[in-house]
Amino acid sequence: MKSRITKTVAIAAVMAGASGAAHATEGWYGRADVGYSLESTVDGNVDGEDFSGDLENDWMGALGLGYAFDNGFRTEGELAYRYNDWEGEIDGGDAAGYARSWSAMANLFYDFNRGASVEPYLGIGVGAARIGGGIDGIGSDQDTVLAYQALAGIAFGITEQLDLDVGYRYFVAPDVEFEAAGLPIDVDYEHQAVTVGLRYQFAAPAAAPVVTPPVVTPPVVTPPVVATPACPTSEFVVYFEWDRSNLNQAALETIDAAVNRARQCNVSGVVVVGHTDTSGSPTYNQGLSERRASVVRDALVARGIAAGSVTSQARGESDLARATRDGVREPLNRRTAVTISFR
């Protein structure tokens, strides 16, 4: 058992070390997993004789309902079912049979790199397992015992509410006591599996605000002075969807309004500054803000603004329009600010 626990910790560490740009918002969620077992065993003794059995690889399933907190932790209740045939030995002689498990577990998870589109996690669980089993030619029985498990995996964000979970779990139900045909049986049940499933967050994130371009009042020129009118500095804000740097229709309308304003006066300079919210890591958010600034700059140049007059900056999550805790998806912070100054 110690060697299997060591292997579990090693696999969990590798999964937790993965990084990237995940997805688990605060609130209630549900999940459904299927898995395939590997290197699982049932060992102990039958009527005082040594017994060991290797579980044949087979499918398992699990359902969970939980709550994700804004600090990265998740708690959930889980129901799972496992079934495997086995082959082994009793006191040196060949034997075969089956093992079945129903379990109800309370799990605790921690999500790493919270708020990005690839999110590793680690978890532990404890609960009760109803273990049923039989030995061919002898009989069958079942017992309810305390069980525990270790879990690790990576969640891939499909949408803002739906994740694809790919994971590994190590499940143990020790000291299972049977009595078949009058023979006392005492075994430890150990089950390992690779799983894949879907996790759905019931609470949808707030929608991005729709920004109406400001109404522009043309400057008043007093005769008989003939000169290019002085225009006040103008500011525009382009908003983005979560974890995106592409321009939607509202963003394009805002950029068009900025270009129309620039055409009315002599532009001396344009400053484009990209921003993000606090979901995701600071390093990832810095790169995302650079992409948002770049796409707005390119759109301005494509519409006739001189490239030499446009300066772009990226501030990541360091300059929030609305202050939030780390890991919060705030639509007002997913933006690129455009400031146009005139001669």
C-alpha positions in Angstrom: 0.0 0.0 0.0 2.8 2.4 0.8 4.3 2.1 -2.7 0.8 2.8 -4.2 0.4 6.0 -2.1 3.9 7.1 -3.2 2.9 6.6 -6.8 -0.3 8.6 -6.2 1.5 11.5 -4.7 4.0 11.5 -7.6 1.3 11.6 -10.3 -0.6 14.3 -8.4 2.6 16.4 -8.2 3.1 16.2 -12.0 -0.5 17.2 -12.7 -0.4 20.0 -10.2 2.8 21.4 -11.8 1.1 21.9 -15.2 0.4 25.5 -16.0 -1.4 27.5 -18.6 -3.8 30.0 -19.4 -8.8 27.4 -15.9 -11.9 27.8 -15.1 -13.8 27.4 -11.9 -16.0 30.3 -10.8 -17.5 30.7 -7.4 -20.8 28.9 -6.7 -22.5 25.5 -7.0 -21.5 23.0 -9.7 -22.3 19.4 -10.8 -20.1 16.9 -12.4 -20.2 13.4 -14.0 -17.1 11.2 -14.6 -16.3 7.9 -16.2 -13.1 6.1 -15.5 -11.1 3.0 -16.4 -9.2 1.1 -13.6 -5.6 0.0 -13.6 -3.3 -1.9 -11.3 -6.0 -2.5 -8.7 -6.0 -5.3 -6.1 -7.9 -7.0 -3.3 -5.6 -8.7 -0.8 -5.9 -10.3 2.6 -6.8 -13.8 3.9 -9.5 -16.4 3.6 -10.0 -18.6 6.7 -6.5 -17.7 7.8 -4.9 -18.6 4.4 -3.1 -15.9 2.4 -5.2 -14.4 -0.4 -4.3 -12.0 -3.2 -6.2 -11.0 -6.3 -5.6 -8.6 -9.2 -8.6 -6.7 -10.4 -9.1 -6.9 -14.1 -9.3 -3.4 -15.8 -12.9 -2.3 -16.1 -15.1 0.9 -16.2 -16.3 2.9 -13.2 -18.6 6.0 -12.9 -19.0 8.9 -10.4 -21.5 11.8 -9.9 -20.7 14.9 -7.7 -22.4 18.0 -6.5 -20.3 20.7 -4.9 -19.6 24.3 -4.2 -16.5 26.3 -5.4 -15.2 29.1 -3.1 -13.4 32.2 -4.4 -10.2 31.2 -2.6 -9.6 28.2 -4.8 -11.1 25.5 -2.6 -14.0 23.2 -3.6 -16.1 20.9 -1.5 -18.4 18.2 -2.8 -20.4 15.1 -2.2 -19.8 12.2 -4.5 -21.5 8.8 -5.4 -19.4 6.3 -7.3 -19.7 2.7 -8.6 -16.9 0.2 -9.4 -17.0 -3.4 -10.7 -14.1 -5.7 -11.5 -13.6 -9.4 -12.0 -10.4 -10.7 -10.4 -7.9 -13.5 -10.6 -5.5 -14.5 -7.9 -4.3 -17.1 -5.4 -5.5 -18.6 -2.0 -2.6 -20.2 -0.2 -0.8 -20.8 -3.5 -3.8 -22.2 -5.4 -5.5 -20.4 -8.3 -8.8 -18.6 -7.5 -11.1 -16.1 -9.3 -14.2 -14.0 -8.5 -15.5 -10.5 -8.6 -15.4 -7.3 -6.5 -18.0 -4.5 -6.5 -18.1 -1.1 -4.7 -20.7 1.5 -4.1 -19.2 4.6 -2.3 -20.5 7.9 -0.9 -17.6 10.3 -0.3 -17.0 13.9 0.9 -14.2 15.5 -1.2 -12.1 18.6 -0.7 -10.3 20.0 -3.8 -7.8 22.9 -4.4 -7.7 24.5 -7.9 -4.3 25.8 -9.1 -4.0 28.7 -11.6 -7.6 29.6 -11.0 -9.3 31.7 -13.6 -7.3 30.5 -16.6 -8.4 28.0 -19.3 -6.1 25.1 -18.0 -6.5 24.5 -14.3 -4.7 21.7 -12.4 -6.3 20.5 -9.1 -5.6 18.2 -6.2 -8.2 16.5 -3.9 -8.8 14.2 -1.0 -11.9 12.4 0.1 -13.3 10.3 3.0 -16.6 8.4 3.3 -18.3 5.0 3.3 -18.0 2.2 0.9 -20.3 -0.9 0.4 -17.9 -3.6 -0.8 -19.5 -6.7 -2.3 -17.4 -9.6 -3.5 -17.4 -13.3 -4.3 -15.0 -16.2 -4.8 -16.0 -18.7 -7.5 -17.0 -22.0 -6.0 -17.1 -20.6 -2.4 -19.7 -17.8 -2.2 -20.2 -14.1 -1.9 -20.9 -11.4 0.8 -20.7 -7.7 1.4 -19.6 -5.2 4.1 -19.7 -1.5 4.7 -16.4 0.1 5.8 -14.7 3.5 6.0 -13.0 4.5 2.8 -10.7 7.3 1.6 -9.3 8.5 -1.7 -6.7 10.9 -3.3 -7.5 12.7 -6.5 -5.5 14.8 -9.0 -6.2 16.1 -12.5 -6.5 19.0 -14.9 -9.7 20.9 -15.9 -9.9 22.4 -19.4 -12.3 25.3 -19.8 -14.7 24.6 -22.7 -17.0 27.5 -22.0 -17.2 30.0 -19.1 -19.5 27.4 -17.2 -18.3 24.0 -18.6 -15.0 22.2 -17.9 -13.6 19.0 -19.2 -11.9 17.2 -16.3 -9.1 14.6 -16.9 -8.0 13.0 -13.7 -6.5 10.2 -11.7 -7.9 8.7 -8.4 -6.6 6.2 -5.8 -9.4 4.7 -3.7 -8.9 2.5 -0.7 -11.4 0.5 1.5 -9.4 -1.3 4.2 -10.5 -4.1 6.5 -13.5 -5.5 4.6 -14.8 -8.5 6.4 -16.9 -11.2 4.6 -18.2 -14.6 5.4 -18.8 -16.9 2.5 -19.9 -20.6 3.0 -18.9 -20.2 6.7 -15.4 -19.1 5.8 -14.2 -15.7 7.3 -12.6 -13.4 4.7 -10.7 -10.2 5.6 -9.3 -8.1 2.7 -8.1 -4.7 1.7 -9.7 -3.2 -1.4 -7.5 -0.8 -3.5 -8.7 0.7 -6.8 -6.9 3.1 -9.2 -8.5 4.7 -12.2 -7.9 7.3 -14.9 -11.1 9.4 -15.3 -12.6 11.9 -17.7 -15.8 13.9 -17.2 -17.7 17.2 -17.4 -18.1 19.8 -14.6 -20.8 22.4 -15.0 -20.9 25.7 -13.0 -24.5 26.6 -12.4 -23.9 30.3 -11.9 -23.1 32.1 -15.1 -20.5 35.0 -14.9 -21.8 38.5 -15.4 -22.2 39.6 -19.0 -19.9 42.1 -20.5 -21.4 45.6 -20.5 -22.7 47.1 -23.7 -21.0 50.4 -24.1 -22.8 53.1 -26.2 -20.4 55.4 -28.0 -20.5 58.9 -26.6 -22.4 61.6 -28.4 -19.9 64.0 -30.0 -20.7 67.7 -30.1 -18.7 69.5 -32.8 -16.7 72.4 -31.6 -18.0 75.9 -32.2 -15.8 78.2 -34.3 -16.2 82.0 -33.7 -15.7 84.1 -36.9 -13.6 85.8 -38.1 -10.8 83.6 -36.7 -9.9 81.1 -39.4 -8.0 78.2 -37.7 -8.2 74.6 -37.0 -10.5 74.3 -33.9 -8.8 73.0 -30.7 -10.4 69.7 -29.6 -10.4 68.4 -26.1 -8.7 65.1 -25.3 -11.1 62.2 -26.0 -11.2 58.8 -24.2 -12.9 55.6 -25.4 -13.1 52.2 -23.8 -13.2 48.9 -25.7 -14.5 45.9 -23.7 -13.7 42.2 -24.2 -15.2 38.8 -23.4 -13.6 36.7 -20.7 -10.1 35.3 -21.7 -10.6 36.8 -25.2 -8.8 39.4 -27.3 -11.0 39.4 -30.4 -13.3 42.4 -31.2 -17.0 41.9 -30.9 -19.6 44.2 -32.5 -19.8 46.6 -29.6 -16.0 46.9 -29.6 -15.9 47.6 -33.3 -18.6 50.3 -32.9 -16.5 52.0 -30.1 -13.4 51.9 -32.3 -15.3 53.5 -35.2 -16.5 56.3 -32.9 -12.9 56.9 -31.9 -11.8 57.1 -35.5 -14.6 59.5 -36.4 -13.6 61.7 -33.5 -10.0 61.7 -34.6 -10.9 62.8 -38.1 -12.5 66.0 -36.8 -9.2 67.5 -35.5 -5.5 67.3 -35.9 -4.3 64.2 -33.9 -1.1 64.7 -32.0 -1.1 61.2 -30.4 -3.1 58.1 -29.5 -2.4 56.0 -26.4 -3.8 52.5 -26.3 -3.6 50.6 -22.9 -4.7 47.0 -22.5 -6.1 45.6 -19.2 -7.5 42.3 -17.7 -9.5 41.3 -14.7 -7.9 39.3 -11.9 -8.9 35.8 -13.0 -5.8 33.9 -14.2 -2.2 34.2 -13.3 -0.4 37.7 -13.4 2.0 36.4 -16.1 -0.9 35.1 -18.3 -2.9 38.3 -17.8 0.1 40.5 -18.8 0.2 38.7 -22.2 -3.5 38.9 -22.6 -3.5 42.6 -22.0 -0.7 43.0 -24.6 -2.9 41.1 -27.2 -5.9 43.3 -26.4 -3.9 46.5 -26.8 -2.4 45.2 -30.1 -5.7 44.3 -31.7 -7.2 47.7 -30.9 -4.0 49.5 -32.2 -4.2 47.5 -35.4 -7.9 48.3 -35.9 -7.2 52.0 -35.5 -4.3 51.9 -38.0 -6.5 49.9 -40.4 -9.1 52.7 -40.3 -6.6 55.5 -41.2 -4.9 56.5 -37.9 -1.2 57.0 -38.6 0.8 54.2 -37.1 3.5 56.5 -35.9 1.1 58.4 -33.7 -0.2 55.4 -31.9 1.5 54.2 -28.7 0.4 50.9 -27.0 0.9 49.8 -23.4 -0.2 46.7 -21.4 -0.9 46.7 -17.7 -2.3 43.2 -17.1 -4.3 43.1 -13.9 -2.4 46.0 -12.2 -4.8 48.9 -13.0 -8.4 47.8 -12.3 -11.4 49.9 -13.3 -13.3 48.2 -10.5 -11.3 46.8 -7.5 -11.9 43.0 -6.9 -10.3 40.1 -5.1 -7.8 37.9 -7.0 -9.5 35.3 -9.2 -12.7 37.4 -9.9 -14.1 37.7 -13.4 -15.1 41.4 -13.6 -16.4 42.6 -17.1 -15.5 46.2 -16.4 -11.8 45.2 -16.0 -11.6 43.3 -19.3 -10.8 46.4 -21.4 -8.5 48.5 -23.6 -8.6 52.2 -23.0 -8.0 54.6 -26.0 -6.9 58.2 -25.3 -6.7 60.6 -28.3 -5.0 64.0 -27.9 -5.1 66.8 -30.5 -2.8 69.7 -31.5 
